[in-house]
Amino acid sequence: MTLPLPPDLQQFADRQIASGKYTSLDEILLAGLRTLAEQEQIYQGRFEELRREVLLGALEAERGELLDATSEIEAIRQRLHQRHSQT
């Protein structure tokens, strides 16, 4: 496979092949595509997780299960202060 690469990426690929980590540009590209596919799966999983959390929060809000932001922030500050003073 011939693929024109920008000079910096070509040099990177050449170094990877010279180091013996990869035997060809094809192998490097396959590794890159696998990594990209894995990252996409992680992104999609995290996106779905966040989507569920938002929906759960919306349902809780509809039921009136809301927290007072000022009180919650103050409680977090107190916990952080306690942790800091224990060290």
Summary of the structure (lengths in Angstrom):
residues: 87
radius of gyration: 24.5
end to end distance: 58.0
largest distance: 62.9
contacts: 160
relative contact order: 0.05
helix: 78%
strand: 0%
